Amino acid sequence: QVQLVESGGGLVQAGGSLRLSCAASGRTLSRYAMGWFRQAPGKERQFVAAISRSGGTTSYADSVKGRFAISRDNAEIAVYLQMNNLKPEDTAVYYCAAGRDPSFTIATRQFEYDYWGQGTQVTVSS
């Protein structure tokens, strides 16, 4: 069992930046494809960004391309989501997810992930 913990959420004005972090309790994340999803009030959870195990491949939702960047550190203890030029429509609970299936180089769909964090709230004011 992998326990994921997100941090870094908060309240920011439109145009501002936040950096979310996701760490796994007691283990490295090197064997997992990683991703970020978000869920706004009254809406379904949606894909935001994903990164392959090697870190060499990334994927983004169209709504965040050019503004968000996903990365993993060299020690493979955390995955990050750098969010720039935030907009009010980015307001949501952001979830980190880990996928263990080696057949997926990069995962953009929720069913491809096995473990989820509890989420961190991001609120962007206009």
Beta strands, then each sheet from edge to edge (+ up, - down):
strand 1: 4-7
strand 2: 10-13
strand 3: 18-24
strand 4: 33-39
strand 5: 46-51
strand 6: 58-60
strand 7: 68-72
strand 8: 78-83
strand 9: 92-99
strand 10: 115-116
strand 11: 120-125
sheet 1: 1+ 3- 8+ 7-
sheet 2: 2+ 11+ 9- 4+ 5- 6+
sheet 3: 2+ 11+ 9- 10+
end
